[in-house]
Amino acid sequence: MLKIIKALRFQESVLMTGFFLIGAVFSIKHISVTALQKLILIGLSCFFLIFSVYAFNAFFGRDHDKKNKRLSSLLYLKHTHFLIYALLFLCFSVLLSAWLGWKYCLTLIAIECIGLLYSMPVFGMKHYPFAGTILHFIAVFIIFNMVSSVFAPHSLSILLFSVYFSLCLAGGHLHHEVIDYEDDKRAGFRTGAVFLGINKTLYLSFFMFFSGAILLAILPFFDQTENIVAIIFLVGFIVQTVFFIYYKDKMPDNFSSRIAYRKIYRIIFCIACLIVAIINFR
């Protein structure tokens, strides 16, 4: 069972589910039974959706991914099993999302289609420079606004925050390509990292995070967020910057440093979002 969980990338699915739920943090102002019920449904539907996306990705790219040491756990399952799990999890996601309305259900299906567009063999966007990064930006932008709309009307501040988090995930995806640089290059994939090289991609990834921080810094001046919320994420970015400076010369030749840096900025975002959630729900 543990091998199956690892093969289906359970840990990453939980992480991405949390990222998808961030929209709720900025739209739920008061905890209620109804809000908690909706939050649970959203969390489960997103979780199974991400499970499905990863399973489809493994099914389409298993021949390449099985040579990737980061994804060695994929060998725990047979090739066709990934397709079965992908379809099964998609059904679970759609059934759960139906309770939240047809708009939310269609949004999750659209995210699944984006995932398929990313992972398809030969024509998949992950085979082309920056196409996968753009898809990740679009996916987060869509789901952030959709989740937020379940709890509150659309607003300019929510829209701008969705751009911020989309930039951050896009930066994270570029770093993900740096992590897989050698394996992707060996397989003939023309990802952004393979196209630009590790050093330039590292700086482009950091620039995405930096752009998000600049956007966040100006929001309070236009009354689009509380000062404390902007400060929390900006302090997190400063901490991330310190670690980027520390690791930037190590990462081109050291796989462990790439993983360590990713783990650090993920932890920073988790802590920042948790603090903001506590503040919003107080």
C-alpha angles and dihedrals in degrees: 000000000000090000091053091049091051092046090053090051095240095173094053091045091056090048093050091046088057089050091051091051094056089092088066091055090062097044106039108084099166128033113233136159090255092050091049091049091052091045091053092049091049092047094050095043091049092045093054090043092055090045087055094047092051092046092052089047090052092047094052097039104032095116089058099033095052087068090054110095090209089060099038090124089073087081089070090078133052117249096249092048090069090058091050092049092045093055093041094051091046090056091050090050095049093047092051094044091052088073089064096053139273095278092058091044092052090047092057090048088052090052089051089052090051088052091052091047088054099048105035113124118257095351097045115123092236087073093063129069113267094344091108091048091053090050091052090051091051094046094053092044091054098044094043092056093042094051091046092051090058089067105026141011119272115274139177092248092054090048092052093046089052088056090050094053092041089056090049094051090045088054089048091051091053089052088049087058089052089054090053095038099117095044094046093047092049090050092050096248114153098213121161090263093051090047097048102025127241100283097051092043091052090055092044089051091050090047089058090054090045092051089052091050091051091051090049093048093058097045096084090055089062094042092248096129142006116272092237093057093052091045093053094055093040091053087051090052091051090053090048090051091054091054092044090056090048095050103031095092092042099049100070092065103020121071093188091057091054090052092045093052091049091049091051097052091045090054090047092054092046092052093045093050092047091052092048090049091053090049093048094046097045 
